[in-house]
């Protein structure tokens, strides 16, 4: 029977049609009672047994086992449906889990899929020599195809492997060493019912699902209360946030079940629940890099949200067909929203407003503010609309106009926006900056001949390393300092993950701005606290300004209600801490999992966050990219030297002396990070793609690095 707290969590997440059933053998079922589209259903078996469960000599076993189980099921079950899926389309093995997915259109297809799940749950599939070599060749081809795909992706940005897990190349190299005994051992060890979840979308009979997947396994020894598959519900609930006006879904990782099952089905299910709200609202949809998806359904303030989104994209210009499609979608949605305003007595000049929006928002270049001013003379009521525009822009006043500045007419507003939307361009290099860098004296730079990097220490003690990359128009940055989770007691550890979530939910502290190929992240890991970003070379000044704000602008909300709302938002995702380390068996911090009833002070968490990114002398900043070193040096001085110094004395700038301090990054880490991002003095191009994986010892601290890079 479902508990009251579980029902409350589900209702709050916006899934009233979700049915949860714990089967006697430990399998947990999640069923969305919808039929969208008609006559179609989706069913998946998720096993908490991914690549992170592999030992060193078992690298690649989880993926090969997935193929062998599908082939064994096709041979054991007389079904044309299973015989057609030998290409393994739709199934996946990730770092965290293995997932078997089926789209069901007929009863016999459902029966075949459930029979296969039953054999897997009860470990009745026999892994034999039949088809073993064939499947190994298929996996070999998949690994090679994935490596080639990553090589192409590396032309624009680097790809790093999940911490504690071997690279694709290591999986490929170890594939020939896997035998049947290893497959069977992995199968028996990890494929137990308590590590499984059944996820279904459609009108399924719960009793039928329980009959096939709920047969008690006599060999099961794991207590039901200690099952490890709770993360499945966590991934669903974590991706939803609902209040009276707005529903937001976030698919944050490639491994999310929502992505594997198809986002469209879930979105349609939510549409079904919110039909009354949709009739008076606008749907705004955004697709970002790294599979971040935001779906917003708002019953009020739709135009406001669209203007914000439009200006955010407009700020950085049209650089791809993706953005052009986004612009077109926003234009259509904004036009629809204006019809809602037309129902109000105060907004009868709808056509005139559209013309103003055409000049103010739609044009790629705003060149005719005077013509808009003439429209204002014709209809004085438009000034009220201009006032609303100011309200819409208020949240982005730091990007559009200075705080406290006011405008008396729409013409002044347009002129200011035009000025802000045309940043300064260096005619010599073509680089774009938010403001003209000051003429400053060049620092004493250490030329690292073995890497071709430029190294200097700012007045506040921050160590900066700049290197030219062979990746065109692409930059990567990482700033890090030693001192992470393992140095904290349990209470402080709880504060660390809580703080990072909390600052992301404070409206007054927008920590992670998302632009095309630009994403800044903060992390407090086992040994290191860091910030890193991938961006276009033209955005270097903006990224450095963001780093400056990270150290200088601390989240200290004066409005206690704002902090209260942020805490409530985080509390709805509190289980994320359980999710983060539940399946990461290789990380030492998994033993520090905070309990669900842990109480953390919001102010204490923000104080902890502020102290993590406070002293610039503790940080080493590595920037690799396609930019002039002299210009990058000047920009680093402009933005980073303004970070306040915390100590009267700083470490010397000599590179050899710097390496003797634990607080500074060791040279091996800097070298590998730089080469991993296209360093020009790395291995020769003839070597193609090289993978680096090993242990780097840093004065008693062992940190596992696993990277792949293209040179």
N, C-alpha and C positions, 0 to 999 in steps of 0.2 A: 504494500500500500504506500502511496506517495505521502510523504510528510508534509505538514503545513508549510514549513520553511522552504521546502523544495518547490511547492506550488507557487509560493510567493515570488521566488526567484524567477520562475518561468513566466509568470504573468507580468512581472516587471520588465522582463526582457522582450515582451511583445510576442510571445508564442503561445497563445491560449489553446491552439490545436495540437500542441506537442504532448504526446503521451510517453511516459517513461515507465518501463517495466524491468525490474531486476529478476532475471531468471534464476532457477535454483542452482545452476552450476556456476553462477558468477557473471555470465554475459549480461550486459546492460543493453536494453533496446530503447531507441529513440525513434518515435514514429510521428511524422507530420501528417495529420489526417486531411490531406488535400488531394485533389486530382487535377493537376495542372501540368501540361495541357491535358484535356480529356483523353482517357484511355491510356495514359502513360504514367509510369511510376519509376522511381529510382531507389535502388537498394545497394547498400555497401556494408562490407564487413571490415572493420578497422581493428588491426592487431597492433598493440603497443610493442612492436618488435622491429625496430629499424636499424640503421647502420651503426648507431651509437651503442647498440647492444653487442656488436661484434668485438671479439678479441683481436689482438694484433695479427694473429695468423688466420683469422676468419674474414679478413677484409673482402667484401664482395659477396659474402655468403647470403645475406638477407635478400639481395636482389635476385641472385640465382635461385634461391629457394622459392621466391614468388613465381618465377617461370615454371619451375618443376611442379609446384602444386597445381597450377592451372593446367599443365599438360597431363598430370596424373588424374585430375578430375575429369578432363575430357575423355580419357581412356576408360575411366571407371564407370561413368554415367552415360547411358545411351541417350544422347540428346544432340540433335542437329544444332541447337542453339550454342551449346558449349563447344561443338566442333568448329564453329565459325569464329571463335574468339581466340584462336591460338596465336594470333599476332599480339595478344596482350594489350590491345588498345583500351585505354581508360584506366588500367590498373597502374599502381605506382608504389615505389619503395623510396622513402625519404629517410632523413637522419633520425627521425623520431618514431616512425611507424610504417607499416605496410598496409595497403588498402586495396581491396578487391571491389570494383564498382561495376554495376550492371544497370542498364536502362531497360525496363520491363514494359513490353507492349502486349504480351499474351500470357495466358495462364500457364502454358507449358514452359515458357521462358522463366517465369517465377519459380515454378517447381524445380527446374533444373538448377537455378541459382541457389535455392534453399538446400537442395541436396548437396551441392558442392560445399556450402557453408557448414552443413552438418558434419561432413567428413573432415573439414578443417578443424572445427571446434572440438571434435572428439578424437582428433589425431588418428584418423583411420585411413588417411591417404598414404599409400606406400611409395616411398622415394626409391626407385630402382634404376638399373643401368639403362633401361629403355629411354630413348630420347635424351639421355644425359649430355652426350657430346653435341647433339643438335642444339639444345638449349644454351649450352655454354658458348657456342658460336654466335647465337642470337644476342646474348648478353654482351659478348665481345664487340659485336657491331654497334650495339646501343652505346656502349662506353666510348667507342671511337667517334660516333656521331655526336655525342654530347661534348666531347673534347673539342671537336671541330667547331661546334656551335659556340662554345665558350671563347674560342680563339677569335671568332668574328665579333662576339660581344666585347671582347677586350679592346677593340678598336676605339670604343668610346668610353669605356669605364672598366675598372678592374673588377674581378670576381674573386671573393675570398671564401674559403671553406669554413664551415661551422667549426668553432673551437673544439678540439678534442676528437675530431674525425678525420680520417685519411682522405686524400684527394682522389679524384677519378683515376688519375694515372696509377696510384697505388692499388686501387681496386683492379684495374686492368692487369697490372703486373702480377697480382696474386691470384688471378682467376684460374690459371693452370694448376695451382697448388690445392685447389678445393676438391675434395673427394666426397663420396656418398656418406661416409661416416661423419664428416663435419656437417653436412646438410641435415642428417637425421638428428645429430646432437643438438644443433641449433633449433630444429623443429620441436623436439621434445622439451627443451629448456624454456623457450619463450612463447610458444603457441599454446598457452593454457587459457581456459575460458575467462579467468579473472582479469586477463589482460586484453579482452576483446569487447567490442561494442558493435551493435547492429544499428545502422542508421538508414531509415526508410522514409521516402516522401511519396505519398499516394494513399489510396484507400486500401490498406492491408488489414487482414484479419490477424489480430494479435495472437490468437490461439494457434494459428497456423505457424506463425514465426516461432512461437515458444515450442511447438512440437518438434520442429527441425533443429533449432539452435539451443534448446534448453534442456536437452537430455543430460542428466547428472553424470559427471565424469568421476568414476570411483577413485581414480588416482589423484584427484585434486586435493591439495593440502592447504592452499592459501585461504585464510578466513575471508568470508564475504565482506566483512567490515574493513578489511585491509586491502581491498582490491585496488589495483593501480590504474584502472581505466576511467577514473573520474575525470581525467583531463579531456575526455571526449565532450562531455557536457560543458566543460570549461571553455573549450574552443567555440562552442556555439553561443553560450551566454556572453562570453567576453566580447564577442563581435556585435553586440546589440546594446543600444542605449536609448531609452524611451522616456519622454516626458509628455506633457499635455499637448505640445505643439509640434514636436519634432521627433523623428526616428532616424537614427544613424546606425549604419552597419559598416564595420571595417573588416575586410579580409586582409590580414596583415602579412601572412606568410604563404608561400607556395604550398605548404603542407596542410593548410586548413581544409577540413572536410567540406566546408561551404564551397570552396573552389573546385574540389574534385567532383562534387555532385552537380555542379552547375549553378552559378549564381542566379541565373534567370528563374529557376524554379522557386527559389526562396523569395526572390523579389516579388514574383507574381503572387505567392502566398500572402505576403505582407500587404500587397495591393488589395487583395480580397478583404482583408481585415479593415483597411482604412479607406474604403470606397467613399464614404461620406466626406472624409477630409480631402481626398484627392479632387473631388469635384470643385473645391474652393481653394485649391493650392497649386503649386508649381513643383514639378519634379526636376531637381538639379542633379546631374550625374557627372562625376569626374573620375578619370582613370589616370593614375600616376605610375611612375616607375615602381618596381619592387612589389607589384601586385597590390598596392594600396588602393582600395576602392571606397568611395564615400557616396552613399545614397541618402539624400535628404528629402523628406516629405514634410513640408511646413504648412500649417493652416493659416499662418499669418506671417508678415514680414518677408514674403517671397521675393518681392522686387528688391528689397534691401540686400538680401543675401546674393542675388544675382548681380547687383551692381558691384558689391564687394569682390565677387569672383571675377567679374569682367575686368575690373581695374587691376586686380592682381595679375591677370594674364597680359593686359594691355601694358603694364609697367615694363615687362620684359620683352615685348615684341613678338611677332610671329616668326618662328624659326622652324616649324615643321607642319606637315599635314595634320598631325594630331591636334595641334593648337587651332588650326583653321577649323577643324570639325567642332572643337569645343566652342570657338567663337560663334559659329553658326547656330549651335544648339542654344547658347545663352541668348543670342538675339531673338530666336523664336520664343523662348520661354519668357523673355522680358516683354515682348510684344503681347503675349497672352496675359501677362500680369497686368499690363496697362488697362486691359479691358475690365479687370476687376475694379480698378480705381475709377473707371468710367461710370460705375454704378453709384458712386458717391456724388453728392451735390457739389462738393468742393472741387471736383475734378471733371468739369465739363469740357475743357479745352483739350480733348484727348489728341486730336490730330496735331495741334501745335506742340504738345509735349513730345510726340513722336519725332517731330522735326528737330527739336532741341536735342533729343537723345541721339539722333543721327549725327549731329555735329559734335556733341559732347562725348559720345562713347563709341559709336560704330566706326567712324572714319579711321583709317590706318594712320593718317597724319592730320592733326587739327590745324587747318590753315586759314579758316575763315571765321574767327570769333566775332568780327564786326557784323556779319550777317545774322548771327544769333542775337546780337544786341538789338538789331532792328526788330526781330520778332518780339523781344521783350517790350518794346515801345507799343506794339499793337495790342498786347494783352497783359494788363498789369497782374492778372491772376497767376501768370506764370512765375512771378517772383515767389509765390508760395511754394510752387514746385521746386524752384531753385533752393529754397530753404530746406526742403525735404532731401534734396541731393546732398546738401551739406551734412545732414544727419547721417545719411548713408555712408558718407566718406569719413565720418568721425573716427571710426575704429582704426583707419589706416592713415591718420593724420601725420604720423611720423614719416610716411612715405610720400604722401601727397602734398601736405603743407605743414608748416611748423605749428606746434601746439600754441593755442591762444590766438592765432591769427584769424581774422574775420574778413568776410567779403560782403560788399554792399550790393553787388549785382552778379548775375550769372556770368557776365562778360569777364569780370575779374577772376571768378572761379575757374573759368575755362582757360584763361591766360596762365594762371598758376599751374593748372594741371598740365598744360602744354609744356611749360618750362620743366616740370618735374619728370615728364615722360620723355624728355630728350636729354639724356645724361651727356656728360662731357665725353668726347671721343678724341683719343690721341691720333692725330693724322699721320704720325710717323709709323706707329705700330698697328693702328686699327683697333687697339684695346679700348674698352668702354669702362668708364669709372663713374661712380655716383658724384664725385666732386674732384676738382683739380688737386692733385697732390702738391704739397708744399715743397719748395726747394730746400732740401735738408742736406747736411753734410753726410758724405758716404761713410759708413761704419768701417772699422778695421775688420776685414773679412779674411777668414782662414780658408784657403783653397784646398779642399780635400782631393788630392790628386788621384787617389785610388777610386774615388767615386765620381769626380767631376762636380761635386756639390760646393756650394758657398755656405759658410757657417759663420754666425756672429751671435753675440749676446747683447741684448738691449739693456738700457739703463736700469730697467726694473728687474733684470736677472733672467728673463725668458730667453731660452736658447732657440734660435731659428736656423733651420737648414733648408736651403733652396736648391733645387735641381731641375735641369731641363729634361723633359720627357719626350720620347719619340712618338707618343700618342697625340695626334693632331687635335687641337682645340679642346683638350681634356686636361683637367687638373684633379688632383686628389690631395687631401690634407689630413694629417692626424696630429693632434696634440695630446701628450700623455705624461703622467707622473706616477711614480710608484706609491702604493698605499691603497689597498683595496679591501674587499669584504673579509678576507681571512685575518686581517688585523683588527677586526671589530668584534665586540661581544654580540650576543644574539640580539639584544635590544637595538643596538646601533645598526645591525644588519637589516632588521625590519625597517628601520628608518630610511636606509639607503634606497631600497626598491620603492618604498612608499613616496620618498621625496621626488624621485625621477618621474613617477606617475603624476604626482601632485602638481608639479610645475607645468606639466603639459596640459593640465586641465584648468589653469588659471587664465581667464580671458586677458588679464592685464600683462601677462608674461608670455607672449607667443614665442615659444622656444624653438619649434621646428617648422620653419617656413619651407613650403614645398614649391619648387619651380621645376621646370623641365630639366632633368639630369642634375638636380641639385637637391640634396637631402642632407641635413645636418643631424647627427645623432650624438647623444651623450650616453656614456656607459660607465658603470662602476662594476668592475669585474673582480675576479678573485684576488689579483695582485695589482691591478692597474686601474686608475680612473682616467678616462679619455674622452675626447670629442673628435669626430671625424666627419668629413664631407667629401662628396664627389660633385664637381661642378664644371661649367664651361670656363675657359680661360678669361673670357670677358667679364665674369662675375667675381674676379679675385678680390676687388675692393669691397664688394658687398659681403663676402665671406669673412674677410678680416674685420669688417665692422661688426659682424655678428659675434666673432670671437671677443672683440672688445666689450660688447654688451654682456657677454656671458660672465665676464669677470667684474664688470662695473655695475651693471643693473641687476641687483639682487631681488628675488621675488619676496616682497614684503607687503602683502595686500592690506591697505588701510581699512578696506571694507570687510568686516568680519563675515558678512553674509556671502561675499564672494569666496572667501576661504571655506566657509561651510558648504557651499554648493560644490566646490572643487573636491572636498573630502568625500561628499556623498557620491560624486561621480566615480572617484577612485574606489570607494567601498563596493560599488557594483562590480568591480573587476578584481576584488581582493584575492580571489583564487588564482590570479595570474602568478603569484609567487609559488604556489604549489605546482602550477603548470611548468614554470620556467626550469625547475630543477628535478622534477619528478622522474623524467626519462633521461636526464643527462647524468648517467651513472659515472661518467669519467671525471666529473668536476668535484673537487673537494668540498665545495660549499653546499652540496645537496643535503648534508646533515643539518644545515641551519634553516630548514624550511620553516617559516613562521606558521603558526596555527591560524585557523580561520577566526578564532576569537581574540587574536592579538589586537590590542588597542594601541594606536600610535598617535602621538600628539602632532597635529598639523604644523604648529609653530616649530616644534622640535625638528620635524622632518625638513622644513625649509631652512632652518639654521644649519642642519647637517649638509644640505645641498650647497649652501653658500660657502661653507668652509671647504668643501671639496674643490671648488673652483674659485679660489681666493688669491693664493700666492703665486704670481707669475713666475717667480724664480724656481719653482718646483717643476715647471713644465718644459718639455722639449717639443717644439713645433716643426714638423717635417712637411714641406710643400713641394710636390712634384707636378710639373705641368709644362705646357707649351706657352711660355711667356718669357719676355726679356728679363734677365736676372736683375739688371739695374732698376727697372721699373718695379719689380716685385720687392726689392730691397727698400726702395723709397716708400712704397705703400705700407710695408711692415712697420717702418718707423712712424708713419703718419697715424696708423690706427692702434698699433700694439704698445708703443711707448707711452701712450696716455693711460695705460692700466697702472694704477697706483702701486708703488713699491711698498713691500711689507717689511723689509729689513734694511737696516742702514748699510750693511755690507752684503755683497753678492758674490757668487762664485767667480773665479777668474775666467776669462774668455779663451784661455789656451785649451785646445782640443784634448791634448793628452791629460791635462789636469782634470778636465771635465769628466773624463771616463773613469776617474777614480772615485767619483761620488755615486752613491746608490741612487740618489734622487734624480740623477740625470740618466737619460736613456743610454744603454750600452751601444757601442759602435756597431755591433753585429745586428742589432735590431734595426737601427737606422739604415744600414746597408741593405738589408733584406727588404725592408719596406720600400725603399726607393727603387730598387731593381724590380720589385713586384709591380711597380706602377710605370714601367716603361723607361727606366733610366738608360741614358744613351751610352754609358760606359759599362753596361752589363755584358753578359755573354754575347758572342757573335750571332748574327742573324741566321747563320747556317745551322745553329743548334735548335732553331725554331722555338718550341715551347719547352720550358724546363719547369719542373715542379720542385719546390723546396719544402721539406718536411723534416723536422728534427727538434731536438731539445736544446735550448739555449740556457746555459747556467749563468745566473747573474747574482753573484755574492750570496749564494745559498738559496736563491729563489729560482725554481725551475718553471719555465713558462713554455707551453707547447705552442708551436707555430706551425700552421699548415697553410701554404699559399700556392697559387699557381700564377704564372705570369707569362706575358708575351713580350719579346724584345724585337 
